[in-house]
Amino acid sequence: MSDKLQLFGNAKIRSSWNKKEEEWYFSIVDVIEVLTQSPSPGAYWRKLKQRLKEEGNETVTNCHGLKMMAADGKMRTTDVGTSENIFRLIQSIPSPRAEPLKLWLAKVAKERIDEEIDPQKAIDRARESYRRKGYPEEWINTRMKGIETRVALTAEWKEHGVKDQQYAMLTDIIHRGTFEVSVREHKALKGLTKENLRDNMTLVESALTTLAEATATEITRAQDPQCIEENKSIAKTSGNIAGNARKKIEAETGRKVLSSKNARHLIEEERQRKLSSKS
């Protein structure tokens, strides 16, 4: 694990990144102290934990102890939780400081329900979000096509008996065939942790990912796989097809497609391009 302090508003919350799980863990007493301003956040947490246990709330069960740097400079065990755990605990804290977060969570929940009813809303929201962040329009169009392609592929996987927990495995097979690295290795190259890899891909990386998944969708429809091994075989074939396309691009350009550039670089390049066009 790598440890560092994360900002929660203007306050510091101790946190730790678990590279293996690709998950952040946050100090619960630090969050409670920020939201309640309690002089004894540890005591507040013990009472809250007892109440949640009595209510049969599983959030407490999912929280565990982790050694973190204490105020006295020593490593001491403290209860930690993932972002999901923390959001659930926030809902149980009767504090005015917690209300803005509760309202935000309610808004996000409503948006997700709306998107389940009308998936196009998710795509429209994503497009506007990318524009606000400053992504190039060409990149946004490619990313939107990638989202639609991904939705079509996962629908086919579901139709052919693939379990939700198997999606990541199949995705990694496709990714390895396309780029010769795993999803995790690709994220590490770009300096990412919890961020979405696809939101940090270059235009060509994104296009090749879409090609690979569109290919997987078409082959799945044509071959009608009946088991996970057949789906894995299709994933490998699809990745190899996109991988061959990548190699041809690299041969023609003399440059590697796999890039360490992430969203920050892409957005800055677009900002510089717009400034240059104005001058």
Secondary structure, 3 states (H helix, E strand, C coil): CEEEEEEECCEEEEEEEECCCCEEEEEHHHHHHHHHCCCCHHHHHHHHHHHHHHCCCCHHHHCEEEEEECCCCCEEEEEEECHHHHHHHHCCCCCHHHHHHHHHHHHHHHHHHHHHHCHHHHHHHHHHHHHHHCCCHHHHHHHHHHHHHHHHHHHHHHHCCCCHHHHHHHHHHHHHHHHCCCHHHHHHHCCCCCCCHHHHCCHHHHHHHHHHHHHHHHHHHHHCCCCHHHHHHHHHHHHHHHHHHHHHHHHHHCCCCCCCCCHHHHHHHHHHHHHHHHC
